[in-house]
Amino acid sequence: MSCSACQWTSLRPFLSGSLVMLCFISLFIMYRSDIKYLDFGKDSQFCPAFLCGDKAQIHHPNPKSVTKLDAENDTIVLIWMWPFGYRFELDCNTFDIKRCHLTGDKTLYQKAHGIIFNHGDMNGNLENLPKMPRPSFQKWVWSNMESPANSPRILGLNRVFNLTCNYRHDSNIQVPYGYLLPVTSEDKSFKLPAKDKLVCWIVSNWARQQKRVQYYNELKKYVKIHTYGQAFGHHISNEDYPKILSSCKFYLSFENSIYEDYITEKFYNPLIWGSVPVVLGPPKQNYEDHAPPDSFIHVNDFSSPQKLAERLLYLDQNNAEYMRFFNWRSIFKVKRSEFGREHACKTCRYLQNHKEYQAFDDLISWYWG
Ligand SMILES: *[C@@H]1O[C@H](CO)[C@@H](O)[C@H](O)[C@H]1NC(C)=O
């Protein structure tokens, strides 16, 4: 960079020194912003902002193109829109899924075996879908992790997509919010964190007509509930989140809307952090499709919120019985899905195993009923 505007030559050494410093500082910032600080895989335990309903906190790490394209052998998956602006890493090796080329590069449209569209980024219409003719081998994947109540119904969704990628067990590519894996010899044995609260709840999205809000309003008459989150004007940081969960014997895993398989991080987080989820959501049987029966308490097992409160107060006094909620931990550990990347990698694997013709004619009634 030249400094032709500088009149005072005596200042030159000082100015060029500052320039060099500035360069270093900006390089450092660029380097830092490349670090994955929003990886909700094995290292990150908190709910990403947009999954927890707080879309204001999204970070934008730069995507890293990890592999070179081997057009002959690789399955190309084009991410048409970064889900809620979140650019995840384009690498499937940690899932042990090979020969995938994930890309955000739209110039690869003609070559892509599959294209992923995130429902939440469709802006209520199909305007931002590709306009070019679709290659005959290419499959379009409708991806969505929000429940029907939180997903705008878009006209024209039928006869557009070939595959669904969703938390539902009957989607083509199922990505639940989390799952239970067998413990291995490398895993540390579980130690119950110290508890100083009986019941806790962290909630941001609050609406009077929600079943969970009505249930909470009754329950709190019979047992003290420690409340946090935007709904209670008590925003908590990512650091405090696991601390709060760990310090409570029970956590209210109340879903914002009730649908089959819609069992979110609200359930998996307390399991990860050593609290017992008290669930309000789909029926108990559906929870048991995803987690052992002795890992949670279902509100439907109680004739009233008062009866549930009595049970929680009883368990507070009977530690041996409370401890039974942790028996499953000698066999399983909990893993949360990685938003975005896991969807793309599982899509890639699905495409590798399914080259046949597939079409999804009635997405609207499948999802919204
Ligand atoms: C994908 O679905 C569309 C729309 O139904 C259909 O025209 C196309 O042939 C399908 N492609 C494949 C590869 O199955």
The ligand as an ORCA input file, in Angstrom:
! r2SCAN-3c Opt
* xyz 0 1
  C     -37.362    -36.286     -8.936
  O     -38.687    -35.808     -8.810
  C     -39.136    -35.072     -9.943
  C     -40.498    -34.480     -9.596
  O     -41.390    -35.450     -9.174
  C     -39.137    -35.971    -11.146
  O     -39.557    -35.243    -12.297
  C     -37.724    -36.502    -11.366
  O     -37.698    -37.385    -12.466
  C     -37.239    -37.224    -10.136
  N     -35.843    -37.601    -10.309
  C     -35.286    -38.760     -9.908
  C     -33.862    -38.980    -10.233
  O     -35.885    -39.629     -9.271
*
